[in-house]
Structures are given as structure tokens and as C-alpha cells.
Amino acid sequence: MKTLSRLLFASLCLLAVLVSETAAQDKPTLRFSGIPNQNTTELAEKYRPLAEHLSKQLGVPVEYRASADYNASVDAFKNGDLELCWFGGFTGVQARAAVPGAQAIACGKQDLAFRSYFIANKSLGLTKQDSFPAALKGKKFTFGSSSSTSGRLMPEYFIRKETKLSPKDFFGMEMAFSGGHDKTAALVQAGTFEAGVVDFKVFDRLVKEKKIDPEIAQVIWVTPEYADYNFTAHPSLDKKFGEGFTKKLQSTLLSIQGEDLKLLSALDRQADGLVTCSNETFETLRKTAIEIGLLRK
């Protein structure tokens, strides 16, 4: 009898484990990513702890999915393959335009007053100045990604504003797109391009890590401030995980403080965390993209 009872107990335990595993497998997963504005392998490693933290706090599986490039991030969000993404200002505007109901829910404090650095190889002999460096006209110049806010959209806006010329007319056939801020900095330092424009935070980090020598790749102009990076949530989240889930997600992101700030290293926002933002925060950016022909009305 005891043997039968033990067998029955063991069977019930096994059944409970199987039911639990099946339930876990059937539980919907929150899929998120970030635009690949720097080395994608490093980003994957840095995002993993954040995924684990969100999963624990939200009570749902959270999976980080790497994106090949800026456009791939927007396309995946548009198709519903990503439900949360750390976008640049412009990619966020593109994603929200493509997905009605999508919401910008959090950004870094510095993202409300972001800047770009125009950098030049020391061979040009240019020095840092307060006004736009008109001496860059006709130089071999590289932007970052064609969809980058700090590496293309806003720099192009300032170039057009200050020179009354398009980048193509200002730089001529020597203009290119590197694909990323770290690549732009490296190309300018190597002298492959005489000048370029980068995200100021990425450049400062590369200098701190001694990957870039600021005496060779020199900052010659700092742009005016503008809004940039943000977490944007897909409108399907509340339907998939229950009413109020997007608000819970926003609160969870904003509550990352103290020792947990290291979880934001992939975003390079570990210094002061995240703050609330909304679609309206990036309205000026949206209008700028339309004005220079990078976004349809």
C-alpha cells in the first residue's frame, strides 16, 4: 500500500512539473530590442541583464532580439515582431508613424537635451568653435546610419540651416554613411574620412575607454540641443498581457535606480536613469524629418 502511495505521489509530482513547464512554454513572451548604434555583439551581452530584470518584475518572459540595423528595428516593430524598442528619436518617430497607438514611454534625462559632435581628423587643422564649421565644405565626410537622429537627421537639419545647402551639395561626392557612431569615430581617427558627426555620448564613452584619441579625432562643433532616444511600446502589449500592462512596463523602467542602474548600460543611461516622455516630446523632431524630406506627412 505504501509503495502504491509513493508511486501515486511521485506521479502527481511529475504531472505538476509537466503542467508547470507547459504553462511556462505557453506564456506569451515580451520581445524587445534596441537600435544597433554600436557593436551589436557587445549590445546583446549588455541587454541580457535588463531582459532578466524586466521578466522578474513584470512576471512574464522577456526576450532580447538583436536587430541588424536601424531599419530592421523599425520593420520588426511595425510587423509586431518587437513590442518594445529602444529607438533613436528619428526611428521612434518612424515606428510610431507606422504603428498607430504606439507610445514613447521613457527616455534618459539627457535625451531631452541631446547633442551631436562634428568631429574632424587633426590633419584638417580645424579647432573647436561655437559656430557651424563652414570649412568642412567639400571635405570627405561621413554620417552614421542614414536613419540616425544624432548621426544624420539633426546634423542634416543644422547643415541645411547654416549653409542653405543640402549635405550632398555641401560635401559633394565625398559624403557617405558609416552605419554607426563607433564606426564614424574610427573612420575619422584613421583618416579614411576627414570629418564626420557622432552621438556625443558614444564619442565620450569611446574616449573614456581609450578607443578614440580626441587629439586625433577632434570635436570641432557641438550642435544645439534636441530630443533623442526613447523606449517605445507597441499598442498590442495591453491586449497580449492584460489591460494596464504598458503602464506597468513604464513604471518598471522608471523604477530602475541605485545599484540597478547598471542594467541600463546597453542604453548608456546608467548615470542618471530614465524619465517619463510621450509622443509629444518628439513632435519637433517629427516636423523636422518632414521638413527635410525624410518622413511623409
RALIN-V141751 format. One record per run of one state. SS is the DSSP state (H for helix, E for strand, - for the rest). FROM is the first residue (numbers start at 1). TO is the last residue. If there is no record, write none. Layout:
ss=SS from=FROM to=TO
ss=SS from=FROM to=TO
This chain:
ss=- from=1 to=1
ss=H from=2 to=26
ss=- from=27 to=28
ss=E from=29 to=34
ss=- from=35 to=39
ss=H from=40 to=58
ss=- from=59 to=60
ss=E from=61 to=64
ss=- from=65 to=69
ss=H from=70 to=78
ss=- from=79 to=83
ss=E from=84 to=87
ss=- from=88 to=88
ss=H from=89 to=98
ss=- from=99 to=102
ss=E from=103 to=108
ss=H from=109 to=113
ss=E from=114 to=114
ss=- from=115 to=115
ss=E from=116 to=121
ss=H from=122 to=124
ss=- from=125 to=133
ss=H from=134 to=136
ss=- from=137 to=140
ss=E from=141 to=143
ss=- from=144 to=148
ss=H from=149 to=163
ss=- from=164 to=166
ss=H from=167 to=174
ss=E from=175 to=177
ss=- from=178 to=180
ss=H from=181 to=190
ss=- from=191 to=194
ss=E from=195 to=199
ss=H from=200 to=208
ss=- from=209 to=216
ss=E from=217 to=222
ss=- from=223 to=225
ss=E from=226 to=226
ss=- from=227 to=229
ss=E from=230 to=233
ss=- from=234 to=236
ss=H from=237 to=241
ss=- from=242 to=244
ss=H from=245 to=254
ss=- from=255 to=257
ss=H from=258 to=264
ss=- from=265 to=273
ss=E from=274 to=275
ss=- from=276 to=278
ss=H from=279 to=291
ss=- from=292 to=297
